[in-house]
């Protein structure tokens, strides 16, 4: 078919969520176009951490709704075989005295105001949950029991399978080259496999959303940033029962989680390497970087001073100036709905974002207001600025 009710560009975890939500809302003639393979881009590089902790309060509701979906994933998709690979181990975040203390206190209070269970721990209580970590310098420790991590690739492929059952068509290895326009209105897409028509196009292109500028003339404030992740094999277990840990006191604002057995997945929650253009190829992880990151880990996890490098990889964020996504319709380009600039939040928010973008595409009221996420905020100076500085914990 050359004519569809809706076209989705990109089949990562956000695009597959949009596709399934469109079908679940009754729009069954949906086409998804993916330049590579389903879930094989930045989705497959995700660290998979799930939390509702944000210093930007607008993100909390999206994260809260998404957590509920992850927790009831098979039921949501009406597929007993669907799995998010969810490990509900909790999320522990700590900060020493200093400029990040008040923002953390405010963010924890904002979570509690939305009914999210939050516990305030002392150093001994934190150690009971994460005994391989030291908390002697912590001025404030928050614990979110309804948090953990999951498998982004598994989520994307589960969404795609459920969407196919509802009639959605996926075309892999097809690159979109432009938009079809009737005046200002989008009426389809041009691809290397032909022209496809639809009254609405949803772009979930991640870093490739920068192509929208050439296709439509809209300003796309986006930079691809490469981030490095390593797995360390330590002398002590970082078990699945131990919580994800966020260290606001370390230079790199480290985040850590179990990677099975005695392995720890760890990376920095700060700005990464800005790339000249979209590039999903694996980048270099120099041993100097491993050593520097290892020193930070050893400061917090003393036994990991003897850890060895088990593996390393890179992932690319699609970063906006305020490290928060652009979501919803584009008034200057009727018929175009966008979801880009997730800046490391994409997987965490994907169930709720998929639903609100599907609602926007169908002209329905959205579960969460998309006004704060509008593209126009960058012109009007209404940025969703995080309180911890530049990085992926907004």
HELIX and SHEET records of a PDB file:
HELIX    1   1 UNK A   13  UNK A   24  1                                  12    
HELIX    2   2 UNK A   42  UNK A   45  5                                   4    
HELIX    3   3 UNK A   57  UNK A   71  1                                  15    
HELIX    4   4 UNK A   73  UNK A   77  1                                   5    
HELIX    5   5 UNK A   99  UNK A  113  1                                  15    
HELIX    6   6 UNK A  123  UNK A  129  1                                   7    
HELIX    7   7 UNK A  152  UNK A  165  1                                  14    
HELIX    8   8 UNK A  206  UNK A  210  5                                   5    
HELIX    9   9 UNK A  211  UNK A  216  1                                   6    
HELIX   10  10 UNK A  287  UNK A  300  1                                  14    
HELIX   11  11 UNK A  302  UNK A  306  5                                   5    
HELIX   12  12 UNK A  346  UNK A  361  1                                  16    
HELIX   13  13 UNK A  371  UNK A  373  5                                   3    
HELIX   14  14 UNK A  377  UNK A  380  1                                   4    
SHEET    1   A 4 UNK A   3  UNK A   4  0                                        
SHEET    2   A 4 UNK A 194  UNK A 198  1                                        
SHEET    3   A 4 UNK A 185  UNK A 191 -1                                        
SHEET    4   A 4 UNK A 176  UNK A 182 -1                                        
SHEET    1   B 6 UNK A 169  UNK A 172  0                                        
SHEET    2   B 6 UNK A  30  UNK A  34  1                                        
SHEET    3   B 6 UNK A   6  UNK A   9  1                                        
SHEET    4   B 6 UNK A 201  UNK A 203  1                                        
SHEET    5   B 6 UNK A 336  UNK A 340  1                                        
SHEET    6   B 6 UNK A 326  UNK A 329 -1                                        
SHEET    1   C 2 UNK A  49  UNK A  50  0                                        
SHEET    2   C 2 UNK A 148  UNK A 149 -1                                        
SHEET    1   D 8 UNK A 119  UNK A 120  0                                        
SHEET    2   D 8 UNK A 140  UNK A 144 -1                                        
SHEET    3   D 8 UNK A  91  UNK A  95 -1                                        
SHEET    4   D 8 UNK A 244  UNK A 247  1                                        
SHEET    5   D 8 UNK A 254  UNK A 258 -1                                        
SHEET    6   D 8 UNK A 263  UNK A 268 -1                                        
SHEET    7   D 8 UNK A 223  UNK A 233 -1                                        
SHEET    8   D 8 UNK A 273  UNK A 274 -1                                        
SHEET    1   E 8 UNK A 119  UNK A 120  0                                        
SHEET    2   E 8 UNK A 140  UNK A 144 -1                                        
SHEET    3   E 8 UNK A  91  UNK A  95 -1                                        
SHEET    4   E 8 UNK A 244  UNK A 247  1                                        
SHEET    5   E 8 UNK A 254  UNK A 258 -1                                        
SHEET    6   E 8 UNK A 263  UNK A 268 -1                                        
SHEET    7   E 8 UNK A 223  UNK A 233 -1                                        
SHEET    8   E 8 UNK A 308  UNK A 319 -1                                        
END                                                                             
